[in-house]
Amino acid sequence: MGKSKRRILNHGINDKFSYMTRESALESVIQNIEDKNKVIDTITLFGFTAEEMLEAGAAYEDVMAFGGIINNF
């Protein structure tokens, strides 16, 4: 196997960002909600609403701490 093919195959293996569905992204946000810097990107990428996060099990205080980042409608 040549160097190029080896690099291409290893790139896919070492890719750290896996495909996320909306549901799996919401689960990861709820699990990591204490680390605000980590979840802000995911919240803005998927456009989660406060209602979605509360229904998924987040505490009201944690959701309101995000303020204007979360869509309120």
Backbone atoms as SQL, in Angstrom:
CREATE TABLE atoms (id INTEGER PRIMARY KEY, chain TEXT, resi INTEGER, resn TEXT, atom TEXT, x REAL, y REAL, z REAL);
INSERT INTO atoms VALUES
  (1, 'A', 1, 'MET', 'N', 0.854, -1.173, 0.000),
  (2, 'A', 1, 'MET', 'CA', 0.000, 0.000, 0.000),
  (3, 'A', 1, 'MET', 'C', 0.902, 1.238, 0.000),
  (4, 'A', 2, 'GLY', 'N', 0.561, 2.179, -0.835),
  (5, 'A', 2, 'GLY', 'CA', 1.348, 3.394, -0.934),
  (6, 'A', 2, 'GLY', 'C', 1.107, 4.345, 0.223),
  (7, 'A', 3, 'LYS', 'N', 1.956, 5.367, 0.302),
  (8, 'A', 3, 'LYS', 'CA', 1.846, 6.342, 1.391),
  (9, 'A', 3, 'LYS', 'C', 0.526, 7.100, 1.341),
  (10, 'A', 4, 'SER', 'N', 0.109, 7.434, 0.162),
  (11, 'A', 4, 'SER', 'CA', -1.115, 8.224, 0.016),
  (12, 'A', 4, 'SER', 'C', -2.334, 7.464, 0.523),
  (13, 'A', 5, 'LYS', 'N', -2.467, 6.219, 0.111),
  (14, 'A', 5, 'LYS', 'CA', -3.612, 5.423, 0.579),
  (15, 'A', 5, 'LYS', 'C', -3.583, 5.236, 2.089),
  (16, 'A', 6, 'ARG', 'N', -2.389, 5.017, 2.624),
  (17, 'A', 6, 'ARG', 'CA', -2.254, 4.831, 4.065),
  (18, 'A', 6, 'ARG', 'C', -2.704, 6.096, 4.801),
  (19, 'A', 7, 'ARG', 'N', -2.298, 7.259, 4.295),
  (20, 'A', 7, 'ARG', 'CA', -2.705, 8.526, 4.931),
  (21, 'A', 7, 'ARG', 'C', -4.208, 8.736, 4.849),
  (22, 'A', 8, 'ILE', 'N', -4.789, 8.420, 3.708),
  (23, 'A', 8, 'ILE', 'CA', -6.233, 8.593, 3.530),
  (24, 'A', 8, 'ILE', 'C', -7.004, 7.691, 4.486),
  (25, 'A', 9, 'LEU', 'N', -6.597, 6.443, 4.602),
  (26, 'A', 9, 'LEU', 'CA', -7.289, 5.521, 5.502),
  (27, 'A', 9, 'LEU', 'C', -7.103, 5.917, 6.964),
  (28, 'A', 10, 'ASN', 'N', -5.902, 6.338, 7.338),
  (29, 'A', 10, 'ASN', 'CA', -5.662, 6.755, 8.716),
  (30, 'A', 10, 'ASN', 'C', -6.396, 8.040, 9.050),
  (31, 'A', 11, 'HIS', 'N', -6.597, 8.895, 8.080),
  (32, 'A', 11, 'HIS', 'CA', -7.340, 10.129, 8.325),
  (33, 'A', 11, 'HIS', 'C', -8.767, 9.816, 8.756),
  (34, 'A', 12, 'GLY', 'N', -9.388, 8.867, 8.116),
  (35, 'A', 12, 'GLY', 'CA', -10.752, 8.488, 8.485),
  (36, 'A', 12, 'GLY', 'C', -10.819, 7.802, 9.836),
  (37, 'A', 13, 'ILE', 'N', -9.802, 7.025, 10.156),
  (38, 'A', 13, 'ILE', 'CA', -9.777, 6.327, 11.440),
  (39, 'A', 13, 'ILE', 'C', -9.566, 7.308, 12.580),
  (40, 'A', 14, 'ASN', 'N', -8.713, 8.283, 12.389),
  (41, 'A', 14, 'ASN', 'CA', -8.363, 9.221, 13.446),
  (42, 'A', 14, 'ASN', 'C', -9.257, 10.449, 13.488),
  (43, 'A', 15, 'ASP', 'N', -10.268, 10.486, 12.672),
  (44, 'A', 15, 'ASP', 'CA', -11.192, 11.619, 12.663),
  (45, 'A', 15, 'ASP', 'C', -11.945, 11.647, 13.987),
  (46, 'A', 16, 'LYS', 'N', -11.822, 12.726, 14.731),
  (47, 'A', 16, 'LYS', 'CA', -12.400, 12.780, 16.073),
  (48, 'A', 16, 'LYS', 'C', -13.851, 13.215, 16.082),
  (49, 'A', 17, 'PHE', 'N', -14.332, 13.842, 15.044),
  (50, 'A', 17, 'PHE', 'CA', -15.719, 14.304, 15.013),
  (51, 'A', 17, 'PHE', 'C', -16.552, 13.266, 14.282),
  (52, 'A', 18, 'SER', 'N', -17.404, 12.591, 15.010),
  (53, 'A', 18, 'SER', 'CA', -18.286, 11.610, 14.395),
  (54, 'A', 18, 'SER', 'C', -19.587, 12.295, 13.997),
  (55, 'A', 19, 'TYR', 'N', -20.359, 11.646, 13.180),
  (56, 'A', 19, 'TYR', 'CA', -21.617, 12.212, 12.755),
  (57, 'A', 19, 'TYR', 'C', -22.592, 12.244, 13.923),
  (58, 'A', 20, 'MET', 'N', -23.276, 13.364, 14.067),
  (59, 'A', 20, 'MET', 'CA', -24.211, 13.525, 15.175),
  (60, 'A', 20, 'MET', 'C', -25.608, 13.731, 14.634),
  (61, 'A', 21, 'THR', 'N', -26.538, 13.065, 15.246),
  (62, 'A', 21, 'THR', 'CA', -27.930, 13.369, 14.967),
  (63, 'A', 21, 'THR', 'C', -28.367, 14.420, 15.967),
  (64, 'A', 22, 'ARG', 'N', -29.509, 14.982, 15.738),
  (65, 'A', 22, 'ARG', 'CA', -30.008, 16.009, 16.645),
  (66, 'A', 22, 'ARG', 'C', -30.223, 15.443, 18.050),
  (67, 'A', 23, 'GLU', 'N', -30.703, 14.212, 18.123),
  (68, 'A', 23, 'GLU', 'CA', -30.960, 13.588, 19.410),
  (69, 'A', 23, 'GLU', 'C', -29.655, 13.300, 20.160),
  (70, 'A', 24, 'SER', 'N', -28.645, 12.791, 19.459),
  (71, 'A', 24, 'SER', 'CA', -27.375, 12.495, 20.130),
  (72, 'A', 24, 'SER', 'C', -26.664, 13.783, 20.546),
  (73, 'A', 25, 'ALA', 'N', -26.822, 14.840, 19.758),
  (74, 'A', 25, 'ALA', 'CA', -26.226, 16.120, 20.135),
  (75, 'A', 25, 'ALA', 'C', -26.899, 16.673, 21.386),
  (76, 'A', 26, 'LEU', 'N', -28.211, 16.533, 21.481),
  (77, 'A', 26, 'LEU', 'CA', -28.931, 17.003, 22.664),
  (78, 'A', 26, 'LEU', 'C', -28.513, 16.212, 23.899),
  (79, 'A', 27, 'GLU', 'N', -28.325, 14.910, 23.755),
  (80, 'A', 27, 'GLU', 'CA', -27.863, 14.082, 24.872),
  (81, 'A', 27, 'GLU', 'C', -26.482, 14.518, 25.347),
  (82, 'A', 28, 'SER', 'N', -25.580, 14.798, 24.399),
  (83, 'A', 28, 'SER', 'CA', -24.232, 15.207, 24.788),
  (84, 'A', 28, 'SER', 'C', -24.244, 16.577, 25.458),
  (85, 'A', 29, 'VAL', 'N', -25.148, 17.461, 25.037),
  (86, 'A', 29, 'VAL', 'CA', -25.267, 18.769, 25.676),
  (87, 'A', 29, 'VAL', 'C', -25.745, 18.607, 27.115),
  (88, 'A', 30, 'ILE', 'N', -26.738, 17.763, 27.336),
  (89, 'A', 30, 'ILE', 'CA', -27.276, 17.560, 28.675),
  (90, 'A', 30, 'ILE', 'C', -26.226, 16.920, 29.582),
  (91, 'A', 31, 'GLN', 'N', -25.450, 15.978, 29.058),
  (92, 'A', 31, 'GLN', 'CA', -24.426, 15.314, 29.865),
  (93, 'A', 31, 'GLN', 'C', -23.286, 16.252, 30.228),
  (94, 'A', 32, 'ASN', 'N', -22.940, 17.172, 29.340),
  (95, 'A', 32, 'ASN', 'CA', -21.800, 18.067, 29.556),
  (96, 'A', 32, 'ASN', 'C', -22.234, 19.492, 29.854),
  (97, 'A', 33, 'ILE', 'N', -23.418, 19.688, 30.398),
  (98, 'A', 33, 'ILE', 'CA', -23.964, 21.028, 30.567),
  (99, 'A', 33, 'ILE', 'C', -23.173, 21.869, 31.570),
  (100, 'A', 34, 'GLU', 'N', -22.440, 21.230, 32.462),
  (101, 'A', 34, 'GLU', 'CA', -21.633, 21.971, 33.432),
  (102, 'A', 34, 'GLU', 'C', -20.452, 22.675, 32.759),
  (103, 'A', 35, 'ASP', 'N', -19.944, 22.128, 31.665),
  (104, 'A', 35, 'ASP', 'CA', -18.837, 22.733, 30.933),
  (105, 'A', 35, 'ASP', 'C', -19.411, 23.599, 29.814),
  (106, 'A', 36, 'LYS', 'N', -19.738, 24.839, 30.150),
  (107, 'A', 36, 'LYS', 'CA', -20.454, 25.738, 29.238),
  (108, 'A', 36, 'LYS', 'C', -19.701, 25.972, 27.935),
  (109, 'A', 37, 'ASN', 'N', -18.374, 26.141, 28.009),
  (110, 'A', 37, 'ASN', 'CA', -17.595, 26.418, 26.798),
  (111, 'A', 37, 'ASN', 'C', -17.658, 25.276, 25.798),
  (112, 'A', 38, 'LYS', 'N', -17.796, 24.057, 26.294),
  (113, 'A', 38, 'LYS', 'CA', -17.815, 22.878, 25.431),
  (114, 'A', 38, 'LYS', 'C', -19.139, 22.737, 24.680),
  (115, 'A', 39, 'VAL', 'N', -20.246, 23.124, 25.302),
  (116, 'A', 39, 'VAL', 'CA', -21.556, 22.870, 24.710),
  (117, 'A', 39, 'VAL', 'C', -22.132, 24.061, 23.943),
  (118, 'A', 40, 'ILE', 'N', -21.563, 25.225, 24.081),
  (119, 'A', 40, 'ILE', 'CA', -22.098, 26.403, 23.390),
  (120, 'A', 40, 'ILE', 'C', -22.079, 26.202, 21.877),
  (121, 'A', 41, 'ASP', 'N', -20.988, 25.642, 21.348),
  (122, 'A', 41, 'ASP', 'CA', -20.890, 25.412, 19.905),
  (123, 'A', 41, 'ASP', 'C', -21.972, 24.454, 19.411),
  (124, 'A', 42, 'THR', 'N', -22.213, 23.407, 20.174),
  (125, 'A', 42, 'THR', 'CA', -23.231, 22.425, 19.781),
  (126, 'A', 42, 'THR', 'C', -24.626, 23.031, 19.839),
  (127, 'A', 43, 'ILE', 'N', -24.890, 23.836, 20.857),
  (128, 'A', 43, 'ILE', 'CA', -26.207, 24.468, 20.988),
  (129, 'A', 43, 'ILE', 'C', -26.473, 25.409, 19.828),
  (130, 'A', 44, 'THR', 'N', -25.491, 26.218, 19.479),
  (131, 'A', 44, 'THR', 'CA', -25.700, 27.156, 18.377),
  (132, 'A', 44, 'THR', 'C', -25.733, 26.459, 17.024),
  (133, 'A', 45, 'LEU', 'N', -24.985, 25.371, 16.880),
  (134, 'A', 45, 'LEU', 'CA', -24.986, 24.638, 15.615),
  (135, 'A', 45, 'LEU', 'C', -26.344, 24.016, 15.333),
  (136, 'A', 46, 'PHE', 'N', -26.945, 23.395, 16.332),
  (137, 'A', 46, 'PHE', 'CA', -28.220, 22.719, 16.143),
  (138, 'A', 46, 'PHE', 'C', -29.412, 23.620, 16.435),
  (139, 'A', 47, 'GLY', 'N', -29.215, 24.769, 17.065),
  (140, 'A', 47, 'GLY', 'CA', -30.305, 25.698, 17.334),
  (141, 'A', 47, 'GLY', 'C', -31.324, 25.153, 18.315),
  (142, 'A', 48, 'PHE', 'N', -30.848, 24.576, 19.395),
  (143, 'A', 48, 'PHE', 'CA', -31.759, 24.029, 20.391),
  (144, 'A', 48, 'PHE', 'C', -32.566, 25.128, 21.061),
  (145, 'A', 49, 'THR', 'N', -33.805, 24.794, 21.394),
  (146, 'A', 49, 'THR', 'CA', -34.642, 25.725, 22.143),
  (147, 'A', 49, 'THR', 'C', -34.581, 25.353, 23.616),
  (148, 'A', 50, 'ALA', 'N', -35.017, 26.283, 24.444),
  (149, 'A', 50, 'ALA', 'CA', -35.041, 26.035, 25.882),
  (150, 'A', 50, 'ALA', 'C', -35.995, 24.897, 26.202),
  (151, 'A', 51, 'GLU', 'N', -37.096, 24.830, 25.490),
  (152, 'A', 51, 'GLU', 'CA', -38.081, 23.780, 25.729),
  (153, 'A', 51, 'GLU', 'C', -37.497, 22.400, 25.454),
  (154, 'A', 52, 'GLU', 'N', -36.746, 22.266, 24.354),
  (155, 'A', 52, 'GLU', 'CA', -36.129, 20.983, 24.018),
  (156, 'A', 52, 'GLU', 'C', -35.158, 20.531, 25.106),
  (157, 'A', 53, 'MET', 'N', -34.374, 21.470, 25.595),
  (158, 'A', 53, 'MET', 'CA', -33.386, 21.128, 26.607),
  (159, 'A', 53, 'MET', 'C', -34.039, 20.760, 27.928),
  (160, 'A', 54, 'LEU', 'N', -35.111, 21.461, 28.285),
  (161, 'A', 54, 'LEU', 'CA', -35.814, 21.143, 29.527),
  (162, 'A', 54, 'LEU', 'C', -36.493, 19.782, 29.443),
  (163, 'A', 55, 'GLU', 'N', -37.069, 19.462, 28.283),
  (164, 'A', 55, 'GLU', 'CA', -37.708, 18.167, 28.109),
  (165, 'A', 55, 'GLU', 'C', -36.700, 17.030, 28.116),
  (166, 'A', 56, 'ALA', 'N', -35.452, 17.316, 27.720),
  (167, 'A', 56, 'ALA', 'CA', -34.417, 16.291, 27.702),
  (168, 'A', 56, 'ALA', 'C', -33.838, 16.029, 29.091),
  (169, 'A', 57, 'GLY', 'N', -34.166, 16.893, 30.059),
  (170, 'A', 57, 'GLY', 'CA', -33.738, 16.636, 31.426),
  (171, 'A', 57, 'GLY', 'C', -32.789, 17.647, 32.016),
  (172, 'A', 58, 'ALA', 'N', -32.585, 18.770, 31.360),
  (173, 'A', 58, 'ALA', 'CA', -31.701, 19.792, 31.912),
  (174, 'A', 58, 'ALA', 'C', -32.417, 20.563, 33.018),
  (175, 'A', 59, 'ALA', 'N', -31.650, 21.049, 33.965),
  (176, 'A', 59, 'ALA', 'CA', -32.221, 21.862, 35.037),
  (177, 'A', 59, 'ALA', 'C', -32.556, 23.250, 34.501),
  (178, 'A', 60, 'TYR', 'N', -33.592, 23.844, 35.056),
  (179, 'A', 60, 'TYR', 'CA', -34.049, 25.159, 34.601),
  (180, 'A', 60, 'TYR', 'C', -32.950, 26.204, 34.745),
  (181, 'A', 61, 'GLU', 'N', -32.225, 26.167, 35.855),
  (182, 'A', 61, 'GLU', 'CA', -31.169, 27.148, 36.104),
  (183, 'A', 61, 'GLU', 'C', -30.043, 27.035, 35.083),
  (184, 'A', 62, 'ASP', 'N', -29.706, 25.802, 34.697),
  (185, 'A', 62, 'ASP', 'CA', -28.648, 25.598, 33.700),
  (186, 'A', 62, 'ASP', 'C', -29.072, 26.131, 32.338),
  (187, 'A', 63, 'VAL', 'N', -30.321, 25.920, 31.987),
  (188, 'A', 63, 'VAL', 'CA', -30.811, 26.388, 30.688),
  (189, 'A', 63, 'VAL', 'C', -30.847, 27.915, 30.652),
  (190, 'A', 64, 'MET', 'N', -31.294, 28.531, 31.719),
  (191, 'A', 64, 'MET', 'CA', -31.379, 29.989, 31.751),
  (192, 'A', 64, 'MET', 'C', -30.001, 30.644, 31.829),
  (193, 'A', 65, 'ALA', 'N', -28.990, 29.896, 32.248),
  (194, 'A', 65, 'ALA', 'CA', -27.633, 30.439, 32.313),
  (195, 'A', 65, 'ALA', 'C', -27.078, 30.723, 30.915),
  (196, 'A', 66, 'PHE', 'N', -27.615, 30.054, 29.909),
  (197, 'A', 66, 'PHE', 'CA', -27.148, 30.296, 28.545),
  (198, 'A', 66, 'PHE', 'C', -27.707, 31.588, 27.966),
  (199, 'A', 67, 'GLY', 'N', -28.782, 32.089, 28.526),
  (200, 'A', 67, 'GLY', 'CA', -29.334, 33.371, 28.124),
  (201, 'A', 67, 'GLY', 'C', -29.736, 33.445, 26.663),
  (202, 'A', 68, 'GLY', 'N', -29.139, 34.381, 25.922),
  (203, 'A', 68, 'GLY', 'CA', -29.509, 34.648, 24.542),
  (204, 'A', 68, 'GLY', 'C', -29.011, 33.645, 23.537),
  (205, 'A', 69, 'ILE', 'N', -28.200, 32.696, 23.953),
  (206, 'A', 69, 'ILE', 'CA', -27.691, 31.711, 23.008),
  (207, 'A', 69, 'ILE', 'C', -28.772, 30.739, 22.581),
  (208, 'A', 70, 'ILE', 'N', -29.680, 30.438, 23.492),
  (209, 'A', 70, 'ILE', 'CA', -30.739, 29.469, 23.215),
  (210, 'A', 70, 'ILE', 'C', -31.924, 30.176, 22.590),
  (211, 'A', 71, 'ASN', 'N', -32.474, 29.542, 21.575),
  (212, 'A', 71, 'ASN', 'CA', -33.691, 30.065, 20.962),
  (213, 'A', 71, 'ASN', 'C', -34.840, 29.911, 21.949),
  (214, 'A', 72, 'ASN', 'N', -35.631, 30.954, 22.134),
  (215, 'A', 72, 'ASN', 'CA', -36.707, 30.907, 23.104),
  (216, 'A', 72, 'ASN', 'C', -38.062, 30.594, 22.504),
  (217, 'A', 73, 'PHE', 'N', -38.108, 30.334, 21.231),
  (218, 'A', 73, 'PHE', 'CA', -39.422, 30.032, 20.616),
  (219, 'A', 73, 'PHE', 'C', -39.498, 28.618, 20.153);
